[in-house]
Amino acid sequence: MKTEIEKLIDPKGWVPWNNKSNPPTTITYREYMNYEPGSDVGNRVKWIGYKPKMTDQEAHKYTVDALINHNGWLRHTCVPYNGSL
C-alpha cells in the first residue's frame, strides 16, 4: 500500500507459482495507491485472487491500526510506524 514501485519490477507483479500454475483461489493479492512506473497494474497477472483496486474503506482493513492493534502494544516499542492510510 502506497509503495514506490520502480520500473525494474516485472509488470506482471509476481513470479509464476510452482510449475507456472495459478495460486490457490483462497489467496487474495491486493494493491492500493502504489506509484512510479512499476505500479502500473495494466499488465499484472490475471489470477482469480488478484484485485488491483481497493477503496479507502477496503484498504483500511490492512493498516497497522486494523491488523495488529497498534495502540495495545506497538506504540510501546518505539518502532516508527504509520497506523493509518
Backbone bond lengths (Angstrom), bond angles and torsions (degrees), N, CA, C in turn:
res aa  C-N    CA-C-N  psi(-1)  N-CA   C-N-CA  omega(-1)  CA-C   N-CA-C  phi
1 M - - - 1.432 - - 1.519 109.08 -
2 K 1.355 113.09 130.08 1.466 120.25 179.13 1.529 111.86 51.54
3 T 1.326 115.12 51.10 1.458 121.66 -176.15 1.523 110.67 -110.95
4 E 1.317 116.16 138.68 1.460 121.18 173.72 1.523 107.39 -78.52
5 I 1.329 116.72 115.50 1.463 121.53 -178.23 1.521 107.84 -114.64
6 E 1.306 116.40 109.03 1.463 121.87 -177.14 1.525 111.25 -72.50
7 K 1.329 116.19 166.16 1.463 121.17 -176.80 1.525 113.65 -68.64
8 L 1.335 118.26 -11.96 1.464 119.19 178.63 1.529 111.79 -71.41
9 I 1.327 117.69 -12.89 1.459 121.50 177.16 1.523 109.10 -75.17
10 D 1.318 116.66 133.85 1.455 121.86 177.69 1.531 109.11 -57.64
11 P 1.339 118.69 130.03 1.469 120.60 -179.34 1.528 114.08 -57.69
12 K 1.335 116.85 -22.15 1.464 119.07 177.45 1.525 110.72 -67.90
13 G 1.311 116.41 -25.59 1.457 120.55 176.22 1.512 114.83 94.39
14 W 1.322 118.30 -34.97 1.458 121.35 -178.89 1.519 109.02 -142.91
15 V 1.293 116.03 158.77 1.459 120.45 176.23 1.524 108.53 -84.76
16 P 1.336 117.18 156.45 1.466 119.70 179.54 1.533 111.77 -60.01
17 W 1.300 114.61 149.86 1.458 120.03 175.40 1.518 108.87 -73.12
18 N 1.321 116.02 179.41 1.464 121.57 -178.52 1.530 110.47 -48.01
19 N 1.307 114.87 127.76 1.467 123.23 -179.79 1.528 112.90 55.48
20 K 1.321 116.16 32.11 1.465 122.75 176.19 1.530 113.90 62.69
21 S 1.313 116.90 18.27 1.463 119.18 176.94 1.523 109.70 -81.36
22 N 1.299 116.61 163.13 1.456 121.07 176.33 1.524 109.37 -75.93
23 P 1.328 117.32 152.24 1.464 119.90 178.38 1.529 110.53 -70.35
24 P 1.321 117.08 164.51 1.470 119.68 177.62 1.528 110.53 -56.57
25 T 1.303 116.56 146.83 1.466 120.96 -178.49 1.522 112.37 -72.61
26 T 1.307 117.41 -5.64 1.467 120.91 178.46 1.527 112.01 -84.50
27 I 1.328 117.83 -5.42 1.462 122.06 -179.23 1.525 109.16 -99.03
28 T 1.323 116.21 136.66 1.455 121.53 177.92 1.524 109.57 -117.86
29 Y 1.320 116.23 132.99 1.461 123.27 175.63 1.520 106.90 -113.94
30 R 1.322 117.58 129.65 1.459 121.52 -177.06 1.523 110.40 -127.71
31 E 1.320 116.21 155.86 1.457 122.59 173.10 1.521 107.68 -136.64
32 Y 1.337 115.15 147.27 1.460 119.03 -179.27 1.521 110.46 -146.64
33 M 1.302 115.70 115.13 1.464 124.08 173.48 1.531 114.41 49.86
34 N 1.332 116.52 41.14 1.462 119.43 172.82 1.525 108.21 -74.41
35 Y 1.316 116.69 162.84 1.461 119.75 -176.54 1.519 110.81 -145.29
36 E 1.321 115.24 168.27 1.465 127.08 -175.34 1.534 109.50 84.98
37 P 1.345 118.15 172.45 1.463 121.33 -170.09 1.529 115.88 -56.12
38 G 1.300 118.61 -36.75 1.462 120.85 -178.31 1.514 114.34 -73.32
39 S 1.318 116.87 -4.17 1.464 119.80 -177.77 1.527 113.22 -89.92
40 D 1.328 117.72 -3.00 1.466 120.69 179.08 1.524 109.09 -65.72
41 V 1.322 117.71 117.36 1.464 121.36 -175.19 1.529 112.85 -89.31
42 G 1.325 117.85 2.40 1.456 121.48 -177.32 1.518 114.95 -60.02
43 N 1.324 117.99 -28.93 1.468 121.25 -178.74 1.525 113.09 -111.14
44 R 1.318 117.02 17.25 1.461 120.15 -178.85 1.526 110.91 -67.11
45 V 1.308 114.84 166.33 1.459 121.38 177.81 1.527 109.88 -58.01
46 K 1.303 116.53 157.83 1.470 121.87 -178.96 1.529 110.97 -107.12
47 W 1.312 117.20 32.12 1.457 121.09 179.93 1.521 110.91 -65.23
48 I 1.304 116.63 148.78 1.462 121.93 178.91 1.523 111.05 -57.15
49 G 1.307 117.58 -40.66 1.459 121.32 -176.29 1.516 115.45 -83.08
50 Y 1.334 117.54 -1.11 1.465 119.38 -179.98 1.518 110.02 -88.71
51 K 1.325 116.32 120.81 1.460 122.39 179.97 1.527 107.71 -129.95
52 P 1.337 116.84 100.73 1.458 119.73 -172.08 1.523 116.19 -75.29
53 K 1.299 118.05 -18.56 1.468 118.70 -175.34 1.519 110.45 -115.40
54 M 1.320 115.13 127.44 1.458 121.18 176.62 1.514 109.14 -123.80
55 T 1.304 115.65 147.10 1.457 120.04 171.72 1.529 107.75 -80.26
56 D 1.310 116.78 166.67 1.467 120.11 175.47 1.525 110.46 -57.58
57 Q 1.324 116.19 -40.64 1.466 120.87 -179.29 1.529 111.02 -63.15
58 E 1.324 118.05 -42.92 1.463 121.15 178.02 1.526 110.65 -65.93
59 A 1.327 117.22 -43.77 1.463 121.48 -178.13 1.522 111.66 -63.46
60 H 1.313 117.56 -32.98 1.468 120.74 -179.65 1.532 111.65 -57.71
61 K 1.326 118.24 -29.33 1.470 121.87 179.41 1.529 111.98 -62.42
62 Y 1.336 117.25 -20.02 1.465 121.99 -176.10 1.530 112.98 -106.54
63 T 1.300 118.34 11.12 1.465 121.10 179.40 1.523 110.82 -82.30
64 V 1.322 115.43 165.14 1.466 120.71 176.17 1.523 109.83 -58.61
65 D 1.327 116.58 -40.65 1.469 120.34 178.52 1.521 111.36 -54.38
66 A 1.322 116.10 -48.43 1.460 120.90 -173.67 1.525 113.72 -80.43
67 L 1.322 117.77 -35.54 1.467 120.31 -172.29 1.521 115.44 -84.63
68 I 1.321 117.33 -41.23 1.468 116.96 -170.16 1.516 114.77 -126.56
69 N 1.316 117.19 20.32 1.465 120.25 174.45 1.525 111.35 50.07
70 H 1.313 115.64 59.77 1.469 120.32 -174.93 1.520 113.19 -56.53
71 N 1.306 118.71 -33.57 1.468 120.07 179.96 1.523 112.13 -68.16
72 G 1.323 116.22 -25.11 1.453 119.89 -178.20 1.520 114.34 -74.85
73 W 1.317 118.07 -28.35 1.469 118.40 -176.46 1.526 114.17 -154.07
74 L 1.321 119.02 -37.41 1.461 121.11 -172.03 1.523 112.59 -62.15
75 R 1.310 117.40 -36.87 1.468 118.98 -178.51 1.525 111.97 -64.15
76 H 1.326 118.27 -19.68 1.465 122.22 179.51 1.528 113.02 -84.70
77 T 1.334 117.79 -7.22 1.464 121.33 -176.96 1.521 113.50 -88.39
78 C 1.305 118.16 -13.34 1.469 123.80 -175.81 1.526 112.65 68.22
79 V 1.323 117.52 15.17 1.455 122.03 175.62 1.528 107.45 -83.47
80 P 1.341 117.70 125.38 1.466 118.46 179.78 1.530 110.77 -69.33
81 Y 1.306 116.19 140.26 1.454 120.98 178.71 1.517 109.18 -158.91
82 N 1.306 115.33 162.32 1.459 122.00 172.50 1.511 105.43 -116.97
83 G 1.291 117.83 113.10 1.457 121.71 -174.37 1.506 115.64 -78.37
84 S 1.326 117.46 -14.63 1.460 119.70 -176.20 1.518 110.70 -116.98
85 L 1.324 115.47 -170.28 1.458 120.08 177.01 1.510 109.01 -75.76
